[in-house]
Amino acid sequence: MIETNLAQAVDATNDSGPAYDTNIKYLLADKQILSRILKYTMEEFEDMEIRDIIGCIGDDIEIGTRPVDAGLSNLGRVKGTMTEDNVPGEGNIYYDIRFTAYHKESEMKILVNLEAQKSTDPGKLGYHLENRIVFYLARMISAQKQTEFFHSDFDALKKVRSIWLCMDNDETEDSIEEIGLDRKVVFGNKKISYPVNLMKGIVVNLRGRGNHFAGEDVRKSPNVLIAMLEELLSGKTAAEKKRILTDEYGMVMTAELEGRIQIMCNLSENIEADGIKKGIKEGIKEGIKEGIKEGIKEGIKKERIDAIARMIRANAAKEQIILYGYTEAEYTEAEKLMYMNV
């Protein structure tokens, strides 16, 4: 019996193999989500309807992992291949997701790269993310030699857009930034006739709290894209996410999209459960350590109190005992214990 899309999606929810990060990439590569990312980050698509933008996304969506099972819905269908950019003499680069977008009215072809970035902290990364974005853009341009243009036909270069979803921003930092070339006259009156918009980096700043996103504990972002992505990547249940994406953002729950949301929620729960287990284990370990420390401290304290008690019994004066390095509080405690034992 041939399995239905729904059966395949149900089976997928029990698959513990795919890593959490990989599943996020597949979710983001769904055409319904990609179309919204294009609409709210790229001026070429801002005035278009979502359904029309979906039609502008090529079937060459690439994700740097194995392909998903064949036969799922074409509405969100993605093709998984190794997203390697190999330029002789320049080393290899692996993109999270890349695809082609076609602006049909102007017959423009745009090469798009989408990256899911957990940390933007230079201390953790060892570099500033902005420099990596510029590097990716430069590679997307240079890789067009002998593919998009030949010889010196530089006007045949296609626009490139590198979109970065950064997931570690503070509560008030939900924002979208652009990084690109800027042209200005620094002397004289030269008229600028040709815009320099060939390459552009776009940073979408999402608010994150570890593995759980801000949709649950802070205000909803007024930006439609950020609000939608924060819901998608939040720690809410799969059922709640599906309801929000359908009711508030008009998405169609295809078998593939449903399956991916479910897998991500399952993996998120596993990560959280593992974290709790680890925390308990560490807590017990720390508790034992603290117990030993306290025990040692109490042992030392008892010895000191006993020593003072012996000195009191030998009629040593309080001042003399304190001169030996004992504290007044210790003397009082030893005295109290002696009276209790009388």
Backbone torsions as a table, in degrees:
resi	resn	phi	psi	omega
1	MET	NA	132.9	-178.9
2	ILE	-77.7	132.1	-179.7
3	GLU	-73.3	141.4	175.4
4	THR	-78.8	166.7	176.0
5	ASN	-57.8	-40.1	-178.6
6	LEU	-62.9	-43.6	179.1
7	ALA	-60.7	-41.1	178.9
8	GLN	-63.6	-38.9	-180.0
9	ALA	-66.3	-40.3	178.1
10	VAL	-63.3	-44.9	177.2
11	ASP	-57.6	-40.1	-177.1
12	ALA	-61.5	-31.2	-178.0
13	THR	-68.2	-19.9	179.4
14	ASN	-94.8	1.8	-177.7
15	ASP	-86.8	110.5	-177.9
16	SER	-90.3	2.4	-175.2
17	GLY	-70.3	-51.2	-173.6
18	PRO	-61.2	137.2	179.0
19	ALA	-74.1	154.1	-178.5
20	TYR	-57.0	-46.8	-177.6
21	ASP	-63.2	-39.9	179.6
22	THR	-63.8	-41.3	-179.4
23	ASN	-65.5	-36.0	175.8
24	ILE	-59.3	-41.6	179.9
25	LYS	-61.4	-43.5	178.6
26	TYR	-64.1	-38.5	177.8
27	LEU	-62.1	-47.5	-178.8
28	LEU	-64.6	-27.8	-177.4
29	ALA	-81.3	-3.4	175.1
30	ASP	-63.8	135.6	-174.4
31	LYS	-61.4	-29.5	178.3
32	GLN	-66.0	-34.9	179.3
33	ILE	-80.7	-43.4	177.7
34	LEU	-57.5	-40.8	-177.8
35	SER	-62.0	-37.4	178.8
36	ARG	-72.7	-35.5	176.1
37	ILE	-62.8	-43.7	179.0
38	LEU	-63.5	-43.4	-176.2
39	LYS	-61.3	-40.7	-172.7
40	TYR	-99.1	4.0	177.1
41	THR	-124.8	-17.4	-175.1
42	MET	-123.6	124.9	-176.0
43	GLU	-61.7	-25.8	-178.8
44	GLU	-64.0	-23.3	-174.9
45	PHE	-116.5	-0.4	-171.1
46	GLU	-63.1	-27.9	-178.0
47	ASP	-96.1	4.9	-176.8
48	MET	-95.8	154.3	174.5
49	GLU	-75.1	150.7	-179.0
50	ILE	-55.8	-45.7	-177.3
51	ARG	-61.3	-33.0	178.6
52	ASP	-74.6	-35.3	178.6
53	ILE	-66.2	-38.5	177.6
54	ILE	-55.4	-40.0	178.6
55	GLY	-69.4	-16.3	179.9
56	CYS	-88.5	-10.3	-177.7
57	ILE	-88.0	125.3	-177.6
58	GLY	-68.0	166.2	177.9
59	ASP	-86.4	14.5	-177.6
60	ASP	-100.9	27.6	179.2
61	ILE	-61.6	126.5	-177.0
62	GLU	-122.1	137.2	178.0
63	ILE	-127.6	140.4	-173.4
64	GLY	-76.3	47.0	178.0
65	THR	-147.5	-174.4	178.1
66	ARG	-67.8	153.9	179.2
67	PRO	-70.3	154.2	174.3
68	VAL	-74.2	166.7	179.8
69	ASP	-59.0	143.6	178.9
70	ALA	-72.1	157.2	171.0
71	GLY	96.4	2.5	177.6
72	LEU	-85.2	175.4	-170.8
73	SER	-56.9	140.5	178.6
74	ASN	-76.2	-15.9	-178.8
75	LEU	-61.8	-39.2	-178.8
76	GLY	-119.9	15.8	-171.7
77	ARG	-60.3	132.1	176.2
78	VAL	-123.0	155.6	179.2
79	LYS	-113.0	122.8	-178.7
80	GLY	-98.7	119.9	177.0
81	THR	-139.9	171.1	175.0
82	MET	-73.0	121.1	-175.8
83	THR	-91.2	57.8	-176.2
84	GLU	-91.2	132.6	174.7
85	ASP	-110.9	106.8	-175.3
86	ASN	-113.0	102.7	177.4
87	VAL	-104.8	120.5	-177.9
88	PRO	-50.5	129.7	177.9
89	GLY	83.1	-6.7	-177.0
90	GLU	-115.4	1.0	-179.5
91	GLY	80.0	177.1	-178.1
92	ASN	-99.4	150.0	174.6
93	ILE	-132.0	140.9	176.9
94	TYR	-118.9	120.4	178.5
95	TYR	-91.9	150.3	174.4
96	ASP	-63.9	-56.7	-178.4
97	ILE	-141.9	137.4	170.4
98	ARG	-144.4	150.5	-177.1
99	PHE	-162.6	173.8	178.5
100	THR	-110.7	135.2	173.9
101	ALA	-114.6	136.9	-178.3
102	TYR	-114.2	119.3	174.1
103	HIS	-89.2	100.6	-166.0
104	LYS	-66.6	-36.1	-178.2
105	GLU	-61.6	-44.0	-178.1
106	SER	-95.4	0.8	-177.9
107	GLU	55.4	39.4	-177.5
108	MET	-98.5	136.7	176.2
109	LYS	-107.3	127.1	-178.5
110	ILE	-122.5	130.5	179.1
111	LEU	-93.5	123.5	-172.3
112	VAL	-120.1	138.2	174.1
113	ASN	-123.4	134.4	179.4
114	LEU	-124.0	128.2	-178.4
115	GLU	-123.1	136.4	173.7
116	ALA	-100.4	114.3	-171.4
117	GLN	-116.8	115.0	-178.2
118	LYS	-71.3	-43.3	-174.7
119	SER	-125.2	141.2	173.8
120	THR	-116.2	8.1	-176.7
121	ASP	-75.6	115.4	179.6
122	PRO	-57.4	-29.7	179.1
123	GLY	-64.1	-37.0	178.7
124	LYS	-82.0	-40.4	-175.9
125	LEU	-76.3	-34.2	-174.5
126	GLY	87.9	7.6	178.7
127	TYR	-162.8	168.6	175.4
128	HIS	-89.2	129.1	-175.1
129	LEU	-58.2	-34.1	-179.2
130	GLU	-56.4	-38.4	179.4
131	ASN	-67.5	-36.9	177.1
132	ARG	-65.8	-39.3	179.0
133	ILE	-61.3	-45.0	178.8
134	VAL	-61.5	-40.7	178.9
135	PHE	-61.8	-44.6	178.8
136	TYR	-61.1	-43.5	179.2
137	LEU	-61.6	-43.8	-179.8
138	ALA	-62.4	-39.6	179.3
139	ARG	-67.9	-37.4	178.9
140	MET	-66.2	-27.9	175.1
141	ILE	-76.9	-51.9	-174.5
142	SER	-66.2	-28.5	-179.8
143	ALA	-70.4	-8.9	180.0
144	GLN	-79.8	-14.4	178.2
145	LYS	-61.0	127.4	-178.9
146	GLN	71.7	6.4	173.3
147	THR	-122.3	-52.3	179.1
148	GLU	-99.9	-25.5	177.0
149	PHE	-145.0	156.6	-176.9
150	PHE	-129.6	151.6	178.6
151	HIS	57.1	-123.4	-176.8
152	SER	-110.7	24.9	-178.0
153	ASP	-82.2	65.0	-174.3
154	PHE	-67.7	-21.0	177.6
155	ASP	-71.3	-9.3	177.7
156	ALA	-88.2	-1.9	176.8
157	LEU	-58.5	139.4	178.7
158	LYS	-94.7	150.0	175.6
159	LYS	-61.6	144.4	175.0
160	VAL	-124.2	141.3	178.4
161	ARG	-133.6	124.8	177.8
162	SER	-113.4	113.1	-174.4
163	ILE	-107.1	126.6	-175.7
164	TRP	-118.2	119.8	175.9
165	LEU	-94.6	104.3	-174.7
166	CYS	-99.1	125.8	-163.4
167	MET	-108.7	17.5	-173.6
168	ASP	-126.7	32.8	-176.2
169	ASN	-90.1	159.3	-179.2
170	ASP	-75.6	172.6	-172.4
171	GLU	-55.9	-32.8	-176.0
172	THR	-100.6	6.5	-171.0
173	GLU	-101.7	18.8	175.5
174	ASP	-66.0	117.3	-172.1
175	SER	-164.6	166.1	175.2
176	ILE	-128.8	128.9	-178.9
177	GLU	-118.8	157.3	174.5
178	GLU	-123.0	139.8	175.3
179	ILE	-123.0	123.7	-178.0
180	GLY	-160.1	-177.6	175.8
181	LEU	-78.1	144.0	179.0
182	ASP	-124.4	134.0	179.1
183	ARG	-117.5	128.3	178.1
184	LYS	-148.7	153.3	177.2
185	VAL	-86.8	120.7	179.9
186	VAL	-98.8	-11.8	174.6
187	PHE	-153.1	139.4	174.7
188	GLY	83.7	-166.3	-171.9
189	ASN	-121.8	29.5	-179.2
190	LYS	-60.2	129.8	178.3
191	LYS	-82.6	128.5	178.9
192	ILE	-85.1	116.6	-173.9
193	SER	-109.0	-18.6	-175.1
194	TYR	-123.8	112.7	-177.0
195	PRO	-69.9	143.8	179.0
196	VAL	-102.6	86.1	-179.5
197	ASN	-128.6	29.0	-177.1
198	LEU	-67.0	-39.2	-177.4
199	MET	-128.0	136.7	-178.8
200	LYS	-149.9	131.4	172.8
201	GLY	-99.2	138.6	-179.0
202	ILE	-125.6	124.0	-178.6
203	VAL	-110.8	118.3	176.9
204	VAL	-102.3	111.9	-175.2
205	ASN	-91.4	107.4	176.6
206	LEU	-96.4	154.0	-178.6
207	ARG	-96.6	126.4	-174.7
208	GLY	-125.2	152.8	173.9
209	ARG	-134.0	84.5	-177.2
210	GLY	64.2	-125.5	179.0
211	ASN	-87.7	-6.9	-178.3
212	HIS	-109.6	133.7	-175.2
213	PHE	-93.1	168.4	-166.4
214	ALA	-69.1	-11.3	-176.5
215	GLY	-55.7	-20.2	-173.6
216	GLU	-94.2	-27.5	-170.2
217	ASP	-127.5	4.1	176.4
218	VAL	-133.9	173.1	-178.8
219	ARG	-58.8	152.2	176.9
220	LYS	-73.8	135.4	-178.7
221	SER	-66.2	138.3	175.9
222	PRO	-71.5	-12.7	177.5
223	ASN	-84.5	124.0	-173.5
224	VAL	-59.4	-44.0	-177.4
225	LEU	-65.3	-48.3	-178.8
226	ILE	-62.0	-44.2	179.5
227	ALA	-59.6	-43.0	-178.9
228	MET	-66.0	-45.3	-178.5
229	LEU	-66.4	-37.6	178.5
230	GLU	-65.9	-35.5	175.0
231	GLU	-66.1	-45.5	-177.8
232	LEU	-59.8	-38.8	-174.8
233	LEU	-100.1	10.0	-178.5
234	SER	-75.8	176.0	178.5
235	GLY	-89.6	13.1	-179.9
236	LYS	-69.2	164.3	-179.7
237	THR	-69.1	159.4	178.8
238	ALA	-59.6	-42.1	-178.6
239	ALA	-61.5	-42.3	-179.9
240	GLU	-67.5	-41.1	178.2
241	LYS	-61.3	-45.9	-179.7
242	LYS	-60.0	-42.2	-179.9
243	ARG	-62.8	-46.1	-178.5
244	ILE	-64.3	-46.7	-178.1
245	LEU	-63.9	-33.2	179.3
246	THR	-77.9	-52.2	-173.3
247	ASP	-73.7	-42.2	-173.4
248	GLU	-93.0	-27.4	-174.4
249	TYR	-120.5	6.2	172.2
250	GLY	65.4	27.8	-179.9
251	MET	-84.6	151.2	175.3
252	VAL	-96.8	124.9	-177.8
253	MET	-80.2	85.1	175.1
254	THR	-69.7	162.4	179.2
255	ALA	-57.6	-40.5	-176.8
256	GLU	-68.1	-44.7	-179.1
257	LEU	-65.1	-43.8	177.0
258	GLU	-58.5	-47.6	-178.6
259	GLY	-60.0	-42.9	-178.8
260	ARG	-65.6	-42.0	178.5
261	ILE	-61.5	-43.6	-178.9
262	GLN	-63.5	-45.1	179.6
263	ILE	-59.4	-45.5	-177.4
264	MET	-62.7	-40.8	178.7
265	CYS	-65.7	-42.0	177.8
266	ASN	-59.8	-46.3	-179.0
267	LEU	-65.2	-38.7	179.2
268	SER	-62.4	-42.6	177.9
269	GLU	-63.4	-40.5	178.8
270	ASN	-63.2	-42.7	179.0
271	ILE	-60.7	-43.7	-178.7
272	GLU	-65.6	-44.2	-179.9
273	ALA	-61.1	-44.1	178.2
274	ASP	-60.7	-39.9	179.5
275	GLY	-63.5	-41.5	179.4
276	ILE	-64.5	-46.4	179.0
277	LYS	-56.7	-47.5	-178.6
278	LYS	-61.5	-41.8	-179.9
279	GLY	-61.7	-43.2	178.9
280	ILE	-61.9	-46.0	-178.9
281	LYS	-59.8	-46.5	179.8
282	GLU	-63.9	-39.0	-180.0
283	GLY	-61.9	-43.6	178.3
284	ILE	-61.4	-45.5	-179.1
285	LYS	-59.7	-45.8	179.5
286	GLU	-63.8	-39.2	179.9
287	GLY	-60.6	-43.9	178.7
288	ILE	-61.3	-44.9	-179.7
289	LYS	-59.2	-47.4	-179.4
290	GLU	-62.9	-39.0	179.3
291	GLY	-60.0	-44.7	179.1
292	ILE	-61.7	-44.0	-179.4
293	LYS	-60.5	-46.4	-180.0
294	GLU	-63.5	-40.4	179.2
295	GLY	-59.4	-46.0	179.0
296	ILE	-60.9	-44.5	-179.1
297	LYS	-60.7	-45.9	-179.7
298	GLU	-64.3	-38.0	178.0
299	GLY	-60.5	-46.7	179.7
300	ILE	-62.6	-42.8	-178.4
301	LYS	-60.7	-45.0	-179.2
302	LYS	-61.0	-43.0	179.4
303	GLU	-59.5	-42.6	-178.6
304	ARG	-65.2	-44.3	-179.5
305	ILE	-62.7	-44.0	179.1
306	ASP	-60.7	-39.6	-179.8
307	ALA	-63.8	-42.1	179.0
308	ILE	-64.4	-42.2	-179.4
309	ALA	-59.1	-41.9	179.2
310	ARG	-62.5	-39.2	-179.2
311	MET	-68.7	-35.9	178.3
312	ILE	-65.6	-43.1	179.2
313	ARG	-61.2	-31.1	179.3
314	ALA	-84.6	12.6	177.7
315	ASN	63.9	29.3	174.8
316	ALA	-73.8	140.6	-179.3
317	ALA	-71.9	152.0	-179.2
318	LYS	-57.1	-44.5	-177.9
319	GLU	-60.4	-40.3	-179.1
320	GLN	-65.2	-41.4	179.6
321	ILE	-62.8	-42.9	-179.9
322	ILE	-66.1	-33.8	177.2
323	LEU	-62.3	-25.9	178.3
324	TYR	-74.5	-2.3	176.3
325	GLY	105.5	3.1	177.6
326	TYR	-85.6	153.6	-178.5
327	THR	-90.3	163.0	179.1
328	GLU	-64.9	-37.1	179.8
329	ALA	-63.0	-41.3	178.7
330	GLU	-64.3	-40.1	179.0
331	TYR	-61.2	-47.5	-178.9
332	THR	-60.2	-42.9	-179.2
333	GLU	-64.2	-43.4	179.6
334	ALA	-62.5	-42.4	180.0
335	GLU	-62.4	-44.4	-179.7
336	LYS	-61.2	-45.5	180.0
337	LEU	-62.3	-36.6	178.9
338	MET	-65.3	-42.9	179.8
339	TYR	-65.0	-36.2	179.4
340	MET	-65.3	-30.8	-176.8
341	ASN	-89.1	-2.3	-177.9
342	VAL	-68.1	NA	NA
